[in-house]
Amino acid sequence: MDFPGLIPFLTQQPLLALAIVSILVATLGGMLRRPLPIFGGFVRGLGNLGLVGALLLTIAQVTRFTTGNDLALPQLGMPAQSVEGGETRVPMDRDGHFWLTAKLNGVEGRFLIDTGATLTAISPAIAQTAGLKPKPLPQAVMMRTANGTIQAQLTTVDELRFGNVVARDLDAVVAPGLGEANVIGMNLLSRLASWRVEGRTLILVPHHPQDPSIEPTGSKAARGNRGA
């Protein structure tokens, strides 16, 4: 076994590390119960508590993957986007994709960055909450999904904001066949000054970096250009 490489691996798998440590602590507590009943019972209880915590956190993580709910726990190593200098950095999630949290017309949602998607796609639930309307002359496009070809309605997003990136007047489709998923496509990425992947991190560099701590104010006209 490659023991020198085991520790770096476990640092990237915090739930697995927690479970292994909890098992070791519970085992040690069991060994100490005979010579030191009270102390051994206490140590074993700590190990069992750690195992329960690892189980609950695993359930939370699986729920996030299967429902799209944002239950990310960055303090335990689950990836979250960050802003460094003029860049927004998005770590690769454990499913091998790049996910980020964005606000669409002020409504927060979880978005998959898909370089293979031409248009940004919005789930019906977020589209309704964000008040997205079909284009004045309704236009439908056909999209291929895992469940076959579906009809999606074209719309316009007033503002999509994440990290230090803001895109305004962005064409998108409301795609019922995608379920609860939301997708950032190439029509947004192409507005950026650049984007690249370094190792397990996607780096997005906008032309006009925005302060992520400042919420938008005023009308769309007052906010100026198309952003990004």
C-alpha positions, 0 to 999 in steps of 0.5 A, a space after each residue: 500500500 502507498 502509505 505516503 500517498 494515503 494522507 493526501 488522498 484522505 485530505 481530499 476525502 474528508 468524509 472517508 477520513 472522518 469515518 476511518 478515524 471514528 472506527 479507529 477511535 471506537 475500536 480503541 475505546 472497546 479495547 480500553 473498556 476492560 481495564 478502564 471501563 468509564 474512560 473506554 466507554 467515553 472513547 468508544 462513544 466519541 468514535 460512534 458519534 463520529 460515525 453517525 456524523 459521517 453518515 449524516 454528512 454523506 446523506 446530505 451530500 447525496 441529497 445535494 447531488 440528486 436534488 440539486 439543493 445547495 448543501 455544500 459544506 466548504 469547511 469539510 472540503 466540499 468545493 465552493 467557488 471563490 474570487 481571487 484577484 480578478 478571477 472566479 475559481 470553481 473547484 471540480 466537484 466530486 462528480 467530476 463536473 464544475 458546479 457553482 452557485 449563481 443568482 438569476 434575477 436575484 434568485 439563487 440556484 445551483 448551475 452546472 458549467 457545460 462547455 458543450 452547451 450552446 445556450 444557458 438552460 434554466 429549470 422551470 422552477 427557477 424560471 418561474 421564481 425569477 419571473 422569466 418570460 418567453 420572448 415577445 415572439 415565442 420561439 422554441 428550440 429542440 434540445 437533446 437530453 438523456 430522456 430524448 429530444 424536448 422542446 424548450 422555450 427561448 427567454 432572456 435573463 436580465 442578470 446572472 451573477 456569480 463570483 465577480 462575473 455578471 452577465 446581463 440580457 443573456 439569452 437562455 432556454 427554459 428546459 423542462 426536460 432537464 428537471 431541476 438542473 440549470 446549465 451555464 452554456 457557451 453563450 455566457 462563457 464566450 462573453 468572458 475575457 478568458 476561461 481555462 482549466 488548471 488541474 481540478 479548477 475552472 478559472 473564469 476571468 471577466 472583462 469587467 470584474 464585479 465586487 461580489 459583496 455589492 448587491 445590484 441596485 437600480 434599473 437595468 438601464 442604470 446598470 449599464 452594459 451587458 456585463 462579463 
